[in-house]
Amino acid sequence: MASTTMTIRLDVEDKNLIADYAGTFGKTVSDFMREAALERIEDELDLKAWDEAKKEFEGDPVSYSAEEIAAKYQ
């Protein structure tokens, strides 16, 4: 996969905080920022999926045991 560059603007205090925090965990700022951004996106997608599943369950509040689900797909 080809890599590319992205630039963000930060004030000096934020830049130093992020650099110090990343360094505490032995990460580069680039690695830390990439992981943080991707984790945030994943969290948002998980929350959206949870909200959709919750609405579906509230519309038809029936639950099944793991055994019932397994039996259905055997």
Predicted model as a PDB file, atoms N, CA, C, CB and O in Angstrom, pLDDT in the B-factor column:
MODEL        1                                                                  
ATOM      1  N   MET A   1       0.846  -1.165   0.000  1.00 82.00           N  
ATOM      2  CA  MET A   1       0.000   0.000   0.000  1.00 82.00           C  
ATOM      3  C   MET A   1       0.893   1.230   0.000  1.00 82.00           C  
ATOM      4  CB  MET A   1      -0.963  -0.003   1.213  1.00 82.00           C  
ATOM      5  O   MET A   1       1.829   1.317   0.795  1.00 82.00           O  
ATOM      6  N   ALA A   2       0.617   2.165  -0.869  1.00 90.00           N  
ATOM      7  CA  ALA A   2       1.382   3.397  -0.942  1.00 90.00           C  
ATOM      8  C   ALA A   2       1.012   4.282   0.245  1.00 90.00           C  
ATOM      9  CB  ALA A   2       1.128   4.131  -2.285  1.00 90.00           C  
ATOM     10  O   ALA A   2      -0.131   4.281   0.702  1.00 90.00           O  
ATOM     11  N   SER A   3       1.982   5.027   0.730  1.00 90.00           N  
ATOM     12  CA  SER A   3       1.677   5.947   1.819  1.00 90.00           C  
ATOM     13  C   SER A   3       1.720   7.372   1.288  1.00 90.00           C  
ATOM     14  CB  SER A   3       2.670   5.767   3.002  1.00 90.00           C  
ATOM     15  O   SER A   3       2.321   7.655   0.251  1.00 90.00           O  
ATOM     16  N   THR A   4       1.078   8.241   2.014  1.00 94.00           N  
ATOM     17  CA  THR A   4       1.016   9.642   1.631  1.00 94.00           C  
ATOM     18  C   THR A   4       1.151  10.492   2.885  1.00 94.00           C  
ATOM     19  CB  THR A   4      -0.305   9.963   0.878  1.00 94.00           C  
ATOM     20  O   THR A   4       1.153   9.968   3.999  1.00 94.00           O  
ATOM     21  N   THR A   5       1.262  11.772   2.709  1.00 94.00           N  
ATOM     22  CA  THR A   5       1.446  12.683   3.831  1.00 94.00           C  
ATOM     23  C   THR A   5       0.191  13.499   4.059  1.00 94.00           C  
ATOM     24  CB  THR A   5       2.642  13.604   3.590  1.00 94.00           C  
ATOM     25  O   THR A   5      -0.477  13.917   3.114  1.00 94.00           O  
ATOM     26  N   MET A   6      -0.124  13.723   5.343  1.00 94.00           N  
ATOM     27  CA  MET A   6      -1.230  14.584   5.729  1.00 94.00           C  
ATOM     28  C   MET A   6      -0.663  15.587   6.731  1.00 94.00           C  
ATOM     29  CB  MET A   6      -2.443  13.757   6.337  1.00 94.00           C  
ATOM     30  O   MET A   6       0.088  15.213   7.631  1.00 94.00           O  
ATOM     31  N   THR A   7      -1.013  16.823   6.579  1.00 95.00           N  
ATOM     32  CA  THR A   7      -0.523  17.860   7.479  1.00 95.00           C  
ATOM     33  C   THR A   7      -1.674  18.381   8.319  1.00 95.00           C  
ATOM     34  CB  THR A   7       0.143  19.011   6.691  1.00 95.00           C  
ATOM     35  O   THR A   7      -2.769  18.615   7.807  1.00 95.00           O  
ATOM     36  N   ILE A   8      -1.425  18.565   9.618  1.00 95.00           N  
ATOM     37  CA  ILE A   8      -2.421  19.187  10.491  1.00 95.00           C  
ATOM     38  C   ILE A   8      -1.774  20.371  11.183  1.00 95.00           C  
ATOM     39  CB  ILE A   8      -2.985  18.170  11.534  1.00 95.00           C  
ATOM     40  O   ILE A   8      -0.561  20.395  11.390  1.00 95.00           O  
ATOM     41  N   ARG A   9      -2.574  21.337  11.534  1.00 97.00           N  
ATOM     42  CA  ARG A   9      -2.068  22.517  12.232  1.00 97.00           C  
ATOM     43  C   ARG A   9      -2.445  22.410  13.702  1.00 97.00           C  
ATOM     44  CB  ARG A   9      -2.631  23.832  11.607  1.00 97.00           C  
ATOM     45  O   ARG A   9      -3.599  22.158  14.045  1.00 97.00           O  
ATOM     46  N   LEU A  10      -1.457  22.605  14.560  1.00 97.00           N  
ATOM     47  CA  LEU A  10      -1.655  22.546  16.007  1.00 97.00           C  
ATOM     48  C   LEU A  10      -0.958  23.728  16.642  1.00 97.00           C  
ATOM     49  CB  LEU A  10      -1.125  21.213  16.597  1.00 97.00           C  
ATOM     50  O   LEU A  10       0.029  24.241  16.116  1.00 97.00           O  
ATOM     51  N   ASP A  11      -1.482  24.155  17.779  1.00 98.00           N  
ATOM     52  CA  ASP A  11      -0.694  25.145  18.507  1.00 98.00           C  
ATOM     53  C   ASP A  11       0.449  24.415  19.210  1.00 98.00           C  
ATOM     54  CB  ASP A  11      -1.581  25.941  19.535  1.00 98.00           C  
ATOM     55  O   ASP A  11       0.421  23.191  19.338  1.00 98.00           O  
ATOM     56  N   VAL A  12       1.430  25.147  19.654  1.00 98.00           N  
ATOM     57  CA  VAL A  12       2.653  24.556  20.204  1.00 98.00           C  
ATOM     58  C   VAL A  12       2.357  23.666  21.403  1.00 98.00           C  
ATOM     59  CB  VAL A  12       3.636  25.651  20.605  1.00 98.00           C  
ATOM     60  O   VAL A  12       2.957  22.600  21.544  1.00 98.00           O  
ATOM     61  N   GLU A  13       1.442  24.088  22.267  1.00 98.00           N  
ATOM     62  CA  GLU A  13       1.135  23.298  23.465  1.00 98.00           C  
ATOM     63  C   GLU A  13       0.532  21.950  23.097  1.00 98.00           C  
ATOM     64  CB  GLU A  13       0.176  24.063  24.382  1.00 98.00           C  
ATOM     65  O   GLU A  13       0.897  20.925  23.673  1.00 98.00           O  
ATOM     66  N   ASP A  14      -0.396  21.951  22.133  1.00 98.00           N  
ATOM     67  CA  ASP A  14      -1.000  20.688  21.702  1.00 98.00           C  
ATOM     68  C   ASP A  14       0.039  19.785  21.045  1.00 98.00           C  
ATOM     69  CB  ASP A  14      -2.161  20.951  20.729  1.00 98.00           C  
ATOM     70  O   ASP A  14       0.067  18.582  21.301  1.00 98.00           O  
ATOM     71  N   LYS A  15       0.884  20.356  20.209  1.00 98.00           N  
ATOM     72  CA  LYS A  15       1.931  19.571  19.548  1.00 98.00           C  
ATOM     73  C   LYS A  15       2.847  18.921  20.575  1.00 98.00           C  
ATOM     74  CB  LYS A  15       2.751  20.456  18.595  1.00 98.00           C  
ATOM     75  O   LYS A  15       3.167  17.737  20.471  1.00 98.00           O  
ATOM     76  N   ASN A  16       3.261  19.691  21.556  1.00 98.00           N  
ATOM     77  CA  ASN A  16       4.154  19.145  22.581  1.00 98.00           C  
ATOM     78  C   ASN A  16       3.464  18.075  23.417  1.00 98.00           C  
ATOM     79  CB  ASN A  16       4.660  20.260  23.489  1.00 98.00           C  
ATOM     80  O   ASN A  16       4.070  17.057  23.751  1.00 98.00           O  
ATOM     81  N   LEU A  17       2.217  18.299  23.748  1.00 98.00           N  
ATOM     82  CA  LEU A  17       1.461  17.308  24.524  1.00 98.00           C  
ATOM     83  C   LEU A  17       1.359  15.993  23.760  1.00 98.00           C  
ATOM     84  CB  LEU A  17       0.052  17.839  24.857  1.00 98.00           C  
ATOM     85  O   LEU A  17       1.599  14.922  24.317  1.00 98.00           O  
ATOM     86  N   ILE A  18       1.003  16.083  22.486  1.00 98.00           N  
ATOM     87  CA  ILE A  18       0.865  14.877  21.666  1.00 98.00           C  
ATOM     88  C   ILE A  18       2.206  14.176  21.505  1.00 98.00           C  
ATOM     89  CB  ILE A  18       0.284  15.225  20.289  1.00 98.00           C  
ATOM     90  O   ILE A  18       2.280  12.952  21.621  1.00 98.00           O  
ATOM     91  N   ALA A  19       3.254  14.922  21.244  1.00 98.00           N  
ATOM     92  CA  ALA A  19       4.585  14.329  21.069  1.00 98.00           C  
ATOM     93  C   ALA A  19       5.053  13.654  22.361  1.00 98.00           C  
ATOM     94  CB  ALA A  19       5.603  15.406  20.633  1.00 98.00           C  
ATOM     95  O   ALA A  19       5.594  12.549  22.326  1.00 98.00           O  
ATOM     96  N   ASP A  20       4.844  14.317  23.495  1.00 98.00           N  
ATOM     97  CA  ASP A  20       5.246  13.726  24.779  1.00 98.00           C  
ATOM     98  C   ASP A  20       4.448  12.468  25.080  1.00 98.00           C  
ATOM     99  CB  ASP A  20       5.069  14.737  25.915  1.00 98.00           C  
ATOM    100  O   ASP A  20       5.002  11.468  25.536  1.00 98.00           O  
ATOM    101  N   TYR A  21       3.144  12.519  24.825  1.00 98.00           N  
ATOM    102  CA  TYR A  21       2.286  11.370  25.094  1.00 98.00           C  
ATOM    103  C   TYR A  21       2.676  10.191  24.212  1.00 98.00           C  
ATOM    104  CB  TYR A  21       0.813  11.734  24.873  1.00 98.00           C  
ATOM    105  O   TYR A  21       2.789   9.065  24.695  1.00 98.00           O  
ATOM    106  N   ALA A  22       2.879  10.440  22.931  1.00 98.00           N  
ATOM    107  CA  ALA A  22       3.278   9.372  22.011  1.00 98.00           C  
ATOM    108  C   ALA A  22       4.607   8.775  22.450  1.00 98.00           C  
ATOM    109  CB  ALA A  22       3.378   9.902  20.563  1.00 98.00           C  
ATOM    110  O   ALA A  22       4.772   7.555  22.460  1.00 98.00           O  
ATOM    111  N   GLY A  23       5.551   9.634  22.811  1.00 98.00           N  
ATOM    112  CA  GLY A  23       6.865   9.161  23.247  1.00 98.00           C  
ATOM    113  C   GLY A  23       6.799   8.308  24.496  1.00 98.00           C  
ATOM    114  O   GLY A  23       7.595   7.384  24.658  1.00 98.00           O  
ATOM    115  N   THR A  24       5.860   8.605  25.381  1.00 98.00           N  
ATOM    116  CA  THR A  24       5.687   7.820  26.604  1.00 98.00           C  
ATOM    117  C   THR A  24       5.410   6.360  26.275  1.00 98.00           C  
ATOM    118  CB  THR A  24       4.546   8.394  27.456  1.00 98.00           C  
ATOM    119  O   THR A  24       5.786   5.462  27.029  1.00 98.00           O  
ATOM    120  N   PHE A  25       4.758   6.131  25.156  1.00 97.00           N  
ATOM    121  CA  PHE A  25       4.416   4.771  24.749  1.00 97.00           C  
ATOM    122  C   PHE A  25       5.331   4.244  23.651  1.00 97.00           C  
ATOM    123  CB  PHE A  25       2.983   4.719  24.281  1.00 97.00           C  
ATOM    124  O   PHE A  25       5.037   3.225  23.026  1.00 97.00           O  
ATOM    125  N   GLY A  26       6.443   4.943  23.417  1.00 98.00           N  
ATOM    126  CA  GLY A  26       7.417   4.489  22.433  1.00 98.00           C  
ATOM    127  C   GLY A  26       6.915   4.570  21.003  1.00 98.00           C  
ATOM    128  O   GLY A  26       7.337   3.791  20.148  1.00 98.00           O  
ATOM    129  N   LYS A  27       6.016   5.509  20.739  1.00 98.00           N  
ATOM    130  CA  LYS A  27       5.457   5.647  19.399  1.00 98.00           C  
ATOM    131  C   LYS A  27       5.898   6.966  18.791  1.00 98.00           C  
ATOM    132  CB  LYS A  27       3.918   5.555  19.431  1.00 98.00           C  
ATOM    133  O   LYS A  27       6.178   7.937  19.494  1.00 98.00           O  
ATOM    134  N   THR A  28       5.952   6.975  17.477  1.00 97.00           N  
ATOM    135  CA  THR A  28       6.172   8.244  16.799  1.00 97.00           C  
ATOM    136  C   THR A  28       4.861   9.021  16.814  1.00 97.00           C  
ATOM    137  CB  THR A  28       6.687   8.028  15.336  1.00 97.00           C  
ATOM    138  O   THR A  28       3.789   8.445  17.004  1.00 97.00           O  
ATOM    139  N   VAL A  29       4.955  10.316  16.616  1.00 97.00           N  
ATOM    140  CA  VAL A  29       3.746  11.127  16.548  1.00 97.00           C  
ATOM    141  C   VAL A  29       2.875  10.645  15.393  1.00 97.00           C  
ATOM    142  CB  VAL A  29       4.095  12.628  16.383  1.00 97.00           C  
ATOM    143  O   VAL A  29       1.653  10.563  15.523  1.00 97.00           O  
ATOM    144  N   SER A  30       3.497  10.331  14.278  1.00 96.00           N  
ATOM    145  CA  SER A  30       2.744   9.846  13.113  1.00 96.00           C  
ATOM    146  C   SER A  30       1.976   8.575  13.444  1.00 96.00           C  
ATOM    147  CB  SER A  30       3.689   9.592  11.932  1.00 96.00           C  
ATOM    148  O   SER A  30       0.786   8.476  13.146  1.00 96.00           O  
ATOM    149  N   ASP A  31       2.645   7.602  14.058  1.00 96.00           N  
ATOM    150  CA  ASP A  31       1.967   6.351  14.420  1.00 96.00           C  
ATOM    151  C   ASP A  31       0.838   6.610  15.414  1.00 96.00           C  
ATOM    152  CB  ASP A  31       2.972   5.347  15.014  1.00 96.00           C  
ATOM    153  O   ASP A  31      -0.256   6.061  15.283  1.00 96.00           O  
ATOM    154  N   PHE A  32       1.118   7.453  16.407  1.00 98.00           N  
ATOM    155  CA  PHE A  32       0.107   7.751  17.417  1.00 98.00           C  
ATOM    156  C   PHE A  32      -1.123   8.416  16.799  1.00 98.00           C  
ATOM    157  CB  PHE A  32       0.697   8.648  18.503  1.00 98.00           C  
ATOM    158  O   PHE A  32      -2.255   8.025  17.082  1.00 98.00           O  
ATOM    159  N   MET A  33      -0.895   9.421  15.956  1.00 97.00           N  
ATOM    160  CA  MET A  33      -2.008  10.140  15.347  1.00 97.00           C  
ATOM    161  C   MET A  33      -2.817   9.227  14.422  1.00 97.00           C  
ATOM    162  CB  MET A  33      -1.491  11.355  14.571  1.00 97.00           C  
ATOM    163  O   MET A  33      -4.046   9.288  14.408  1.00 97.00           O  
ATOM    164  N   ARG A  34      -2.136   8.389  13.659  1.00 97.00           N  
ATOM    165  CA  ARG A  34      -2.826   7.455  12.761  1.00 97.00           C  
ATOM    166  C   ARG A  34      -3.691   6.495  13.579  1.00 97.00           C  
ATOM    167  CB  ARG A  34      -1.804   6.661  11.895  1.00 97.00           C  
ATOM    168  O   ARG A  34      -4.866   6.298  13.270  1.00 97.00           O  
ATOM    169  N   GLU A  35      -3.110   5.902  14.618  1.00 97.00           N  
ATOM    170  CA  GLU A  35      -3.859   4.959  15.449  1.00 97.00           C  
ATOM    171  C   GLU A  35      -5.029   5.642  16.141  1.00 97.00           C  
ATOM    172  CB  GLU A  35      -2.940   4.317  16.488  1.00 97.00           C  
ATOM    173  O   GLU A  35      -6.125   5.085  16.204  1.00 97.00           O  
ATOM    174  N   ALA A  36      -4.807   6.836  16.656  1.00 98.00           N  
ATOM    175  CA  ALA A  36      -5.879   7.555  17.358  1.00 98.00           C  
ATOM    176  C   ALA A  36      -7.032   7.870  16.407  1.00 98.00           C  
ATOM    177  CB  ALA A  36      -5.337   8.858  17.984  1.00 98.00           C  
ATOM    178  O   ALA A  36      -8.198   7.695  16.760  1.00 98.00           O  
ATOM    179  N   ALA A  37      -6.704   8.334  15.204  1.00 98.00           N  
ATOM    180  CA  ALA A  37      -7.749   8.670  14.234  1.00 98.00           C  
ATOM    181  C   ALA A  37      -8.525   7.428  13.823  1.00 98.00           C  
ATOM    182  CB  ALA A  37      -7.140   9.344  12.997  1.00 98.00           C  
ATOM    183  O   ALA A  37      -9.755   7.452  13.773  1.00 98.00           O  
ATOM    184  N   LEU A  38      -7.816   6.343  13.529  1.00 98.00           N  
ATOM    185  CA  LEU A  38      -8.495   5.115  13.097  1.00 98.00           C  
ATOM    186  C   LEU A  38      -9.322   4.505  14.217  1.00 98.00           C  
ATOM    187  CB  LEU A  38      -7.479   4.097  12.597  1.00 98.00           C  
ATOM    188  O   LEU A  38     -10.406   3.977  13.966  1.00 98.00           O  
ATOM    189  N   GLU A  39      -8.828   4.570  15.452  1.00 98.00           N  
ATOM    190  CA  GLU A  39      -9.606   4.069  16.590  1.00 98.00           C  
ATOM    191  C   GLU A  39     -10.871   4.892  16.780  1.00 98.00           C  
ATOM    192  CB  GLU A  39      -8.764   4.092  17.875  1.00 98.00           C  
ATOM    193  O   GLU A  39     -11.927   4.344  17.096  1.00 98.00           O  
ATOM    194  N   ARG A  40     -10.771   6.198  16.591  1.00 98.00           N  
ATOM    195  CA  ARG A  40     -11.949   7.068  16.721  1.00 98.00           C  
ATOM    196  C   ARG A  40     -13.003   6.699  15.681  1.00 98.00           C  
ATOM    197  CB  ARG A  40     -11.549   8.555  16.570  1.00 98.00           C  
ATOM    198  O   ARG A  40     -14.191   6.609  15.992  1.00 98.00           O  
ATOM    199  N   ILE A  41     -12.559   6.488  14.452  1.00 98.00           N  
ATOM    200  CA  ILE A  41     -13.488   6.096  13.388  1.00 98.00           C  
ATOM    201  C   ILE A  41     -14.139   4.761  13.725  1.00 98.00           C  
ATOM    202  CB  ILE A  41     -12.759   6.009  12.028  1.00 98.00           C  
ATOM    203  O   ILE A  41     -15.351   4.601  13.576  1.00 98.00           O  
ATOM    204  N   GLU A  42     -13.335   3.805  14.178  1.00 98.00           N  
ATOM    205  CA  GLU A  42     -13.878   2.492  14.547  1.00 98.00           C  
ATOM    206  C   GLU A  42     -14.891   2.618  15.674  1.00 98.00           C  
ATOM    207  CB  GLU A  42     -12.749   1.539  14.961  1.00 98.00           C  
ATOM    208  O   GLU A  42     -15.941   1.976  15.640  1.00 98.00           O  
ATOM    209  N   ASP A  43     -14.584   3.445  16.679  1.00 98.00           N  
ATOM    210  CA  ASP A  43     -15.517   3.654  17.789  1.00 98.00           C  
ATOM    211  C   ASP A  43     -16.840   4.233  17.300  1.00 98.00           C  
ATOM    212  CB  ASP A  43     -14.897   4.581  18.838  1.00 98.00           C  
ATOM    213  O   ASP A  43     -17.908   3.798  17.731  1.00 98.00           O  
ATOM    214  N   GLU A  44     -16.772   5.210  16.405  1.00 98.00           N  
ATOM    215  CA  GLU A  44     -17.987   5.822  15.871  1.00 98.00           C  
ATOM    216  C   GLU A  44     -18.819   4.810  15.079  1.00 98.00           C  
ATOM    217  CB  GLU A  44     -17.630   7.020  14.983  1.00 98.00           C  
ATOM    218  O   GLU A  44     -20.044   4.782  15.199  1.00 98.00           O  
ATOM    219  N   LEU A  45     -18.154   3.979  14.271  1.00 98.00           N  
ATOM    220  CA  LEU A  45     -18.865   2.953  13.508  1.00 98.00           C  
ATOM    221  C   LEU A  45     -19.490   1.915  14.436  1.00 98.00           C  
ATOM    222  CB  LEU A  45     -17.914   2.269  12.517  1.00 98.00           C  
ATOM    223  O   LEU A  45     -20.614   1.471  14.202  1.00 98.00           O  
ATOM    224  N   ASP A  46     -18.764   1.524  15.493  1.00 98.00           N  
ATOM    225  CA  ASP A  46     -19.312   0.576  16.471  1.00 98.00           C  
ATOM    226  C   ASP A  46     -20.535   1.163  17.163  1.00 98.00           C  
ATOM    227  CB  ASP A  46     -18.245   0.196  17.516  1.00 98.00           C  
ATOM    228  O   ASP A  46     -21.527   0.465  17.370  1.00 98.00           O  
ATOM    229  N   LEU A  47     -20.469   2.440  17.521  1.00 98.00           N  
ATOM    230  CA  LEU A  47     -21.598   3.086  18.185  1.00 98.00           C  
ATOM    231  C   LEU A  47     -22.806   3.145  17.254  1.00 98.00           C  
ATOM    232  CB  LEU A  47     -21.213   4.502  18.651  1.00 98.00           C  
ATOM    233  O   LEU A  47     -23.937   2.930  17.688  1.00 98.00           O  
ATOM    234  N   LYS A  48     -22.572   3.431  15.998  1.00 98.00           N  
ATOM    235  CA  LYS A  48     -23.671   3.460  15.025  1.00 98.00           C  
ATOM    236  C   LYS A  48     -24.306   2.072  14.902  1.00 98.00           C  
ATOM    237  CB  LYS A  48     -23.163   3.947  13.638  1.00 98.00           C  
ATOM    238  O   LYS A  48     -25.530   1.943  14.882  1.00 98.00           O  
ATOM    239  N   ALA A  49     -23.465   1.035  14.819  1.00 98.00           N  
ATOM    240  CA  ALA A  49     -23.991  -0.337  14.723  1.00 98.00           C  
ATOM    241  C   ALA A  49     -24.785  -0.698  15.975  1.00 98.00           C  
ATOM    242  CB  ALA A  49     -22.840  -1.348  14.516  1.00 98.00           C  
ATOM    243  O   ALA A  49     -25.829  -1.344  15.883  1.00 98.00           O  
ATOM    244  N   TRP A  50     -24.290  -0.280  17.154  1.00 97.00           N  
ATOM    245  CA  TRP A  50     -24.988  -0.542  18.411  1.00 97.00           C  
ATOM    246  C   TRP A  50     -26.355   0.143  18.404  1.00 97.00           C  
ATOM    247  CB  TRP A  50     -24.145  -0.056  19.615  1.00 97.00           C  
ATOM    248  O   TRP A  50     -27.362  -0.471  18.759  1.00 97.00           O  
ATOM    249  N   ASP A  51     -26.388   1.409  18.002  1.00 97.00           N  
ATOM    250  CA  ASP A  51     -27.655   2.139  17.970  1.00 97.00           C  
ATOM    251  C   ASP A  51     -28.653   1.461  17.045  1.00 97.00           C  
ATOM    252  CB  ASP A  51     -27.429   3.585  17.525  1.00 97.00           C  
ATOM    253  O   ASP A  51     -29.830   1.349  17.386  1.00 97.00           O  
ATOM    254  N   GLU A  52     -28.203   1.006  15.883  1.00 96.00           N  
ATOM    255  CA  GLU A  52     -29.088   0.334  14.934  1.00 96.00           C  
ATOM    256  C   GLU A  52     -29.597  -0.986  15.498  1.00 96.00           C  
ATOM    257  CB  GLU A  52     -28.364   0.093  13.608  1.00 96.00           C  
ATOM    258  O   GLU A  52     -30.777  -1.310  15.361  1.00 96.00           O  
ATOM    259  N   ALA A  53     -28.707  -1.748  16.132  1.00 94.00           N  
ATOM    260  CA  ALA A  53     -29.110  -3.035  16.718  1.00 94.00           C  
ATOM    261  C   ALA A  53     -30.091  -2.816  17.877  1.00 94.00           C  
ATOM    262  CB  ALA A  53     -27.866  -3.821  17.212  1.00 94.00           C  
ATOM    263  O   ALA A  53     -31.046  -3.574  18.048  1.00 94.00           O  
ATOM    264  N   LYS A  54     -29.838  -1.769  18.665  1.00 95.00           N  
ATOM    265  CA  LYS A  54     -30.725  -1.475  19.791  1.00 95.00           C  
ATOM    266  C   LYS A  54     -32.117  -1.112  19.296  1.00 95.00           C  
ATOM    267  CB  LYS A  54     -30.154  -0.336  20.648  1.00 95.00           C  
ATOM    268  O   LYS A  54     -33.114  -1.578  19.848  1.00 95.00           O  
ATOM    269  N   LYS A  55     -32.193  -0.279  18.255  1.00 96.00           N  
ATOM    270  CA  LYS A  55     -33.493   0.092  17.694  1.00 96.00           C  
ATOM    271  C   LYS A  55     -34.221  -1.130  17.145  1.00 96.00           C  
ATOM    272  CB  LYS A  55     -33.320   1.142  16.589  1.00 96.00           C  
ATOM    273  O   LYS A  55     -35.432  -1.274  17.316  1.00 96.00           O  
ATOM    274  N   GLU A  56     -33.471  -2.006  16.485  1.00 93.00           N  
ATOM    275  CA  GLU A  56     -34.074  -3.229  15.952  1.00 93.00           C  
ATOM    276  C   GLU A  56     -34.613  -4.093  17.077  1.00 93.00           C  
ATOM    277  CB  GLU A  56     -33.055  -4.020  15.122  1.00 93.00           C  
ATOM    278  O   GLU A  56     -35.719  -4.625  16.978  1.00 93.00           O  
ATOM    279  N   PHE A  57     -33.841  -4.239  18.149  1.00 92.00           N  
ATOM    280  CA  PHE A  57     -34.280  -5.045  19.283  1.00 92.00           C  
ATOM    281  C   PHE A  57     -35.503  -4.426  19.956  1.00 92.00           C  
ATOM    282  CB  PHE A  57     -33.144  -5.202  20.297  1.00 92.00           C  
ATOM    283  O   PHE A  57     -36.436  -5.135  20.334  1.00 92.00           O  
ATOM    284  N   GLU A  58     -35.493  -3.107  20.103  1.00 95.00           N  
ATOM    285  CA  GLU A  58     -36.637  -2.444  20.732  1.00 95.00           C  
ATOM    286  C   GLU A  58     -37.903  -2.622  19.899  1.00 95.00           C  
ATOM    287  CB  GLU A  58     -36.345  -0.953  20.933  1.00 95.00           C  
ATOM    288  O   GLU A  58     -39.004  -2.650  20.450  1.00 95.00           O  
ATOM    289  N   GLY A  59     -37.761  -2.741  18.577  1.00 95.00           N  
ATOM    290  CA  GLY A  59     -38.912  -2.969  17.713  1.00 95.00           C  
ATOM    291  C   GLY A  59     -39.442  -4.385  17.804  1.00 95.00           C  
ATOM    292  O   GLY A  59     -40.625  -4.625  17.563  1.00 95.00           O  
ATOM    293  N   ASP A  60     -38.572  -5.331  18.154  1.00 91.00           N  
ATOM    294  CA  ASP A  60     -38.945  -6.745  18.277  1.00 91.00           C  
ATOM    295  C   ASP A  60     -38.075  -7.364  19.359  1.00 91.00           C  
ATOM    296  CB  ASP A  60     -38.781  -7.511  16.911  1.00 91.00           C  
ATOM    297  O   ASP A  60     -37.089  -8.034  19.054  1.00 91.00           O  
ATOM    298  N   PRO A  61     -38.437  -7.143  20.637  1.00 92.00           N  
ATOM    299  CA  PRO A  61     -37.563  -7.547  21.746  1.00 92.00           C  
ATOM    300  C   PRO A  61     -37.554  -9.044  22.049  1.00 92.00           C  
ATOM    301  CB  PRO A  61     -37.969  -6.818  22.972  1.00 92.00           C  
ATOM    302  O   PRO A  61     -37.968  -9.481  23.123  1.00 92.00           O  
ATOM    303  N   VAL A  62     -37.082  -9.803  21.096  1.00 89.00           N  
ATOM    304  CA  VAL A  62     -36.949 -11.243  21.290  1.00 89.00           C  
ATOM    305  C   VAL A  62     -35.461 -11.555  21.313  1.00 89.00           C  
ATOM    306  CB  VAL A  62     -37.695 -12.059  20.162  1.00 89.00           C  
ATOM    307  O   VAL A  62     -34.703 -11.072  20.472  1.00 89.00           O  
ATOM    308  N   SER A  63     -35.048 -12.363  22.278  1.00 89.00           N  
ATOM    309  CA  SER A  63     -33.641 -12.755  22.327  1.00 89.00           C  
ATOM    310  C   SER A  63     -33.532 -14.279  22.236  1.00 89.00           C  
ATOM    311  CB  SER A  63     -32.963 -12.231  23.628  1.00 89.00           C  
ATOM    312  O   SER A  63     -34.461 -15.009  22.581  1.00 89.00           O  
ATOM    313  N   TYR A  64     -32.380 -14.730  21.766  1.00 90.00           N  
ATOM    314  CA  TYR A  64     -32.129 -16.150  21.582  1.00 90.00           C  
ATOM    315  C   TYR A  64     -30.829 -16.522  22.289  1.00 90.00           C  
ATOM    316  CB  TYR A  64     -32.065 -16.513  20.075  1.00 90.00           C  
ATOM    317  O   TYR A  64     -29.904 -15.715  22.371  1.00 90.00           O  
ATOM    318  N   SER A  65     -30.771 -17.734  22.790  1.00 93.00           N  
ATOM    319  CA  SER A  65     -29.548 -18.212  23.432  1.00 93.00           C  
ATOM    320  C   SER A  65     -28.516 -18.548  22.354  1.00 93.00           C  
ATOM    321  CB  SER A  65     -29.837 -19.457  24.332  1.00 93.00           C  
ATOM    322  O   SER A  65     -28.849 -18.697  21.179  1.00 93.00           O  
ATOM    323  N   ALA A  66     -27.285 -18.660  22.771  1.00 94.00           N  
ATOM    324  CA  ALA A  66     -26.215 -19.045  21.836  1.00 94.00           C  
ATOM    325  C   ALA A  66     -26.507 -20.416  21.237  1.00 94.00           C  
ATOM    326  CB  ALA A  66     -24.837 -19.057  22.550  1.00 94.00           C  
ATOM    327  O   ALA A  66     -26.224 -20.653  20.063  1.00 94.00           O  
ATOM    328  N   GLU A  67     -27.068 -21.310  22.030  1.00 95.00           N  
ATOM    329  CA  GLU A  67     -27.390 -22.646  21.555  1.00 95.00           C  
ATOM    330  C   GLU A  67     -28.471 -22.604  20.468  1.00 95.00           C  
ATOM    331  CB  GLU A  67     -27.845 -23.523  22.722  1.00 95.00           C  
ATOM    332  O   GLU A  67     -28.401 -23.342  19.486  1.00 95.00           O  
ATOM    333  N   GLU A  68     -29.463 -21.739  20.653  1.00 93.00           N  
ATOM    334  CA  GLU A  68     -30.531 -21.629  19.661  1.00 93.00           C  
ATOM    335  C   GLU A  68     -29.988 -21.081  18.339  1.00 93.00           C  
ATOM    336  CB  GLU A  68     -31.661 -20.726  20.188  1.00 93.00           C  
ATOM    337  O   GLU A  68     -30.375 -21.538  17.263  1.00 93.00           O  
ATOM    338  N   ILE A  69     -29.108 -20.117  18.430  1.00 92.00           N  
ATOM    339  CA  ILE A  69     -28.502 -19.548  17.215  1.00 92.00           C  
ATOM    340  C   ILE A  69     -27.645 -20.595  16.518  1.00 92.00           C  
ATOM    341  CB  ILE A  69     -27.650 -18.297  17.556  1.00 92.00           C  
ATOM    342  O   ILE A  69     -27.713 -20.749  15.299  1.00 92.00           O  
ATOM    343  N   ALA A  70     -26.832 -21.318  17.300  1.00 94.00           N  
ATOM    344  CA  ALA A  70     -25.966 -22.353  16.721  1.00 94.00           C  
ATOM    345  C   ALA A  70     -26.809 -23.436  16.037  1.00 94.00           C  
ATOM    346  CB  ALA A  70     -25.065 -22.984  17.816  1.00 94.00           C  
ATOM    347  O   ALA A  70     -26.466 -23.892  14.946  1.00 94.00           O  
ATOM    348  N   ALA A  71     -27.895 -23.843  16.668  1.00 94.00           N  
ATOM    349  CA  ALA A  71     -28.752 -24.884  16.097  1.00 94.00           C  
ATOM    350  C   ALA A  71     -29.389 -24.403  14.789  1.00 94.00           C  
ATOM    351  CB  ALA A  71     -29.847 -25.295  17.107  1.00 94.00           C  
ATOM    352  O   ALA A  71     -29.586 -25.188  13.862  1.00 94.00           O  
ATOM    353  N   LYS A  72     -29.704 -23.131  14.726  1.00 88.00           N  
ATOM    354  CA  LYS A  72     -30.327 -22.589  13.523  1.00 88.00           C  
ATOM    355  C   LYS A  72     -29.410 -22.648  12.315  1.00 88.00           C  
ATOM    356  CB  LYS A  72     -30.754 -21.169  13.761  1.00 88.00           C  
ATOM    357  O   LYS A  72     -29.886 -22.802  11.190  1.00 88.00           O  
ATOM    358  N   TYR A  73     -28.113 -22.528  12.520  1.00 91.00           N  
ATOM    359  CA  TYR A  73     -27.158 -22.486  11.410  1.00 91.00           C  
ATOM    360  C   TYR A  73     -26.352 -23.768  11.233  1.00 91.00           C  
ATOM    361  CB  TYR A  73     -26.219 -21.346  11.609  1.00 91.00           C  
ATOM    362  O   TYR A  73     -25.333 -23.763  10.541  1.00 91.00           O  
ATOM    363  N   GLN A  74     -26.786 -24.849  11.839  1.00 85.00           N  
ATOM    364  CA  GLN A  74     -26.079 -26.124  11.649  1.00 85.00           C  
ATOM    365  C   GLN A  74     -26.664 -26.907  10.520  1.00 85.00           C  
ATOM    366  CB  GLN A  74     -26.115 -26.953  12.909  1.00 85.00           C  
ATOM    367  O   GLN A  74     -26.193 -28.005  10.221  1.00 85.00           O  
TER     368      GLN A  74                                                      
ENDMDL                                                                          
END                                                                             
